[in-house]
């Protein structure tokens, strides 16, 4: 049989299961902990009601429980999802802003990587004493794209 240990003061269950007979489970229960058959219990959204009167079988009732929220950070805020019965993280405005800047930086790097071929073409043309208008046009277009992306990054930085 499987068991869950719970804190006798709060009723909060441990997430790990103990497998064995009842006597062995009692011997292995941590100090100041009781035990209940694991069944379909969810230790992340249920707890033993240690303030209730025992049921007919001597056990205590199990009730729904919303544990304390994890601490918010600069990048994550936590909200309780009633349907999932879990704390769910949501990115903060700062996290979304950082993600947007990373996307813009990735786009800049992709465009700058595309400069290699037109640069080669221009260098070869210059060495041969020729013009390379198509290569120059590609470089000018890439530079315009990069400038626009850098302006977007600057706009992101100015926003609180």
N, C-alpha and C positions, 0 to 999 in steps of 0.2 A: 504494500500500500504506500501511497505517497502522501507526504505531510508538508504543511507550511508552518513555519514558526512565526509568531507575532510577538511584538513588544507588549508586555502586560500593562504598561502605563498608557500607551497611545493606541494600541490595537493595530499598528502598522505592520503589515506582513513583510517578511523577507522575500526576495524574488527567487532565491534558490530553493529547489525542492529537496526533501529528504525522503529516501525510499527505505522502507523496512517496516517491521511490525511495530505496534504501538509501544511496547515496552522498550524496544531499542530506540525509537524516536524520543521517548521521554528521557532516556539516559543521555541522548545527544543534543537535547534542547539547550540552547545557550542560556546562561543565567538571566533571570528576569524575563523569560519568554515562555509563552504558552504554545500550543500547537493545535492545528485543525486539519482535518482531511483536505487534501489539495483540491480534489474535484475539479470544477471549472472556475475556481477562484482566480481573480485577476488582481495580483498584489499592487499593480500600478494604479488601480482605480477603485479598489475595495479595501476595507479594513474590518477588523473585528471590533464590534461595539462593546468595549470593556466596561462601559457604564450601564449596560442593559442587564436586565434580569436573565439568568440562564434559561435556555429553552428546556422542554421536557426531557430531552436526552442529556441535559447537563452542559451542553455546549453553549457558547455565546453566539448571538446572531452576527452575520456579516452584512455590512452596509456599504453603500456607495461612498466613495471618498475621493476628494480632489486634493492631491498632495500639493505642498507649496510649489510655487512656480520656480523654475530655474532662474538664476539671476540674469537680467538683461545685460547685454554688452553693447559696445559701440556699433557692432555689426548685426546683432540678433536681438529681437524682442520676442517674448513668449506670450501666446494666447491659448486659452483653454478651448479645445475642440470638444463640444458636448457629444457629438456623434461618435468620435473616436475614443472619447474619454481619456485624452492625453494632452499634455502640453505640446504645442506645435510651434516651432520657431518660424519667425517671419523676418526677412531682411529689413534692416532699418534704412532710413533715407541715405545715411552715410554709406551703407553697404551697396545700395542701388547705384549711388553716385560713383563709387569705386569701380563697380562692374561696368558702368557705362564708359568711364575713362579707360578701362582696360580694353574694352571693345574698340574704342577709337584708336588707342595706341596700336592694337593688333592690325587695324586697317591701315594705319600709317606704315607700319613695318612691311605689310604685304605690298603696298604701293612702292615703297622704297626698294624692295627686293626686285620689283619689275623694272628698275632703272638699269640693271646690268646690261641687258642686250642693247638698248639704244645707246648707252655709253660706249660699248664696244664698237658699235657701228660708226659712231661719231669719231672715235679715236682712229679707227682704220681709215675713214674717209679723210680726216685731217692729215694723217701721215702720207696719204696718197695725193694730198693737195686738192681734194674734192670737197664739195659741200654735202651735207647729209640732212636735208630739210625734214625728211620724215622722222628721222631719229630725234632731231631737235624738237619737232612738234610733239613727239611722244613724251620727251622729258619735260617740256613745258606743261603738258596736260597733267602729268604725274605731280609736278610741283604745285600746280593749282589745286589738285585734289588734297595733297598733303597740307597745304596752307589752310584749306577749308576745315580739314579735320583738326588741325592745331587750334583753330579759332573756336571750334566746338569744345575742345578740352579747356580752353581759357574761359569760355562761358560757364562750363561746369564748375570750375574753380571759383568763379565769382559768386555763384549761388550758395546761399547758406545751407 
